[in-house]
């Protein structure tokens, strides 16, 4: 398998998916995730008077809206390829938006340059995105760049979609023969010709990611949340050292 070719093809497929159904997808994702509450409790967000946050693949800004219910002043730097989708989000505070195709910049190893003029932040997050990053190498690269833009003592938070725990989803998932273990194509609602790349993260993979970042961060907490059984997303909180 030629890594760059495969990664670019999966990235293009996912971009096409969101270009076609992005608004419909956003409409179903307005409420905060259940896992946000555990994150808030762990980091005592409600006790903060202000917080600066870097949000990678921010979508419709639902995390920013959630933060604003807890913290009087939120300074957000949000990165997403779809500025039209971001515009559907309504926030109290000003959001600095960087329009960038994150996966393409990870493949080209230029993501650090995308963030060259921002930070450091109290908090860097990416929710509902790691499963779209089409290789372990790129997922580790993303995590490292995020941590490099967090102040010492601050935190980076990641969610990993473990959709193999949902039989309904797996019945519709298509394994990618030339892909890595855990790589699938998933559709959307009743559409028959729209597919996105999704990776189901194993606990061993998350362990490896944490180990690869031991020089810059330590694990603070790992927990499961979301979905009917409260187990579809695996959250990882890393503290910058």
N, C-alpha and C positions, 0 to 999 in steps of 0.2 A: 504494500500500500504506500503511495506517495503522500506523505503527511500533508504538505501544503495544498496539494490538489484536492484531497478529500476535505480538508478543513474549509477551503474556499467554497467548495460546492455545497457543503452543509450550511455555511453562513449565507450564501446566496439564496438557498431554499428558505431559510428562516426569514430573511429580509422580505422575500416575495410573499410569504405567509402574512406578515404583519401589514404589508402594503395593501393586501386584499381584504383582510378581516380585522385590522387593528381596532377600528371603532367598535365593532361588535364585541371584540375581546375585552376592550376597556369597559364597556357597559356592564359586563358581568363582574368587574373587579373594582368596585367602589368602596366597599367596607374595609376597615383595617383587618389584617390577618390576626387570627387568635394568638399567634406567636409573638406579635408585637408587645402584648401585655407582659409576657414573661421577660422579654428583653428590657422593657421599661423598669420592671421590678429589680432586675439584676443590676442595672446601671444607675438606678435611682434617678431616672430622668425627670420625674415630677418634682424633685427637690432642686433642680437646676434653674437658675434665673435666665440663662442663655446657653445655647449650644450651636456649634458649627458642624455641619454635616455635608459629607460628599456622598451623593447617591448615584451609583452607576446603574444605567438602564432604568431610569426613574419612572418611565411610563407616565401615568396620569397623576403623579404626585400624591398618591394616597398615603405614603409614609410621611411626607411633609405635612399633610393635613392632620395626620394622627399626632405628630410631634407638637403641632401648634395647640392641641388640646391639653398638653402637659406643661409646656415650657413657654414662658412669656415672650422670649425673643429667640427666633430660629433663623440662623443664617445658612442658607442652602446653596450648594453648588451641585447642579444636577446635570448628568450626562445621558444623552439618548440620541439615537439616530432619527427619531420621529418627532420633530418639534411641533407638528400639528397635534399629535396625541398629547404631548406635554401641555399644550395650550388648553386642553379640555379640563385640566386640573385647576381648581381655584384655591389659592392660599392667602393667608393673612399677610405674610411677610414677603419681601421681594426675593425671588429665586434667580440666581445666576445660572443661565443655561449654556452648556457647551453642546453644540450639535455635532455628534461624531458617531460613526459606525464603529463601535467598540471592538467587535470581533475582528473586523478587518485590520484595525490598528494593532490588535494583539498579534495577529498573523504576521504583520509587517514589522513587529517589534517597535512600534512608534507610539504606543499608548502613553508612555512617560511624557513624551513631547506634547501630547494632547492636554496634559494636566500641568504643564511646565510652570504656569503663572499663578497657580492656586495652591492654597493650603499653607501651613498644616491645619488639619481639622481635629475636632474632638472625637468625631465619629465618622467612619466610612462604612457604607452599607451597599449590598446588592441583593435584592430579593426577586425571586422568580426569573433569574437570568443565568446562573451558573449551569443549569441544565442545557442551555443553548450554546455554551462554549464547547467547540467540537474536539477537544483533546485534553488529556491530563496536563500536558505541557502548557497549554494556553490558560487553563484554569489556575495553575500555580503562578503563572506570569501575572495574571490579573490580580490575584490575591497579594502578591508582593508589591505591585505598583500601588495598590490601594493602601497598604500598610506604610509605604514610603511617604504617603501624604497624610499620615496621622501623627499627631504630636506624641511624644513619649508619655506613656500613661493613658493615652486615648485608646480607642477600640475600633476594630473592624469586625463587621458582622456579615455572615453569609448564610443564605438558605440553599439547601440542596433538596431538590424534589425527588422523593423516593416513591415514584408512582407505581413501581412494581408491587407495592403493598395493596393496590386497589385492583381487584380482579376485573372490574368494569373497564377501567382504562386499558389494562393489558390485553383484553379481548380485541381491542381495536388497534393496538400498537403493532407496528411492523418492524421487526428486527432488520438492521442494515447489514447485509451479508459481508460487505467489505469494511464494515466499521469495527470499532473497538467493542469489547464486552460492555453491555449496558447501553449501547447506542440504538435508538429507535426513531422511527418516523411516527408522528401523531397528527391526526387530522383536527377538524374543528366542527363541532355540532353535526349537522347533517350534510355538510359539504363533502363532495366526493373527489375533488381535484385540488385540495389545499392541504399542504403538509408542512410540518416544521420539524427540525431536528431537536431531539430531546435525549439527554443522557440521564440514566438512572444511577445515582451515586451510591456506591457501597460504603460501608463503614471503614473498610480497609483503605479505600481511596481517600477518604477524609483524613484518616490517620496519616497517610503518606503526605498529604498536603500540609498538615500541621507540622510534621517532621521536617519538611523542606523549608519551612519558615522559622525554624528554631533560632536562627541568628538574629531575627528581627522581632519576633513575637512569641508569646506563650499562650496556651489555651486557658481561657477562663471558664467557659461553660459550653456544653453541648446538650441540646435537648430537642425533643420532637414535639410538633404541634400541627394544627390545621387539619381540615378534613373531618368527616363524620367520626372517625376513630382517633382523631387528634394525633395522627402519626405520619401524615403525608410529606411534611417538610422537616428536614433535619437542620437545625440551626447551629451555627458555630460562632462563638464570640472569642476573638483573639485580642489580647492586650499588647499594645506596642511597647517594646522594651528598648 
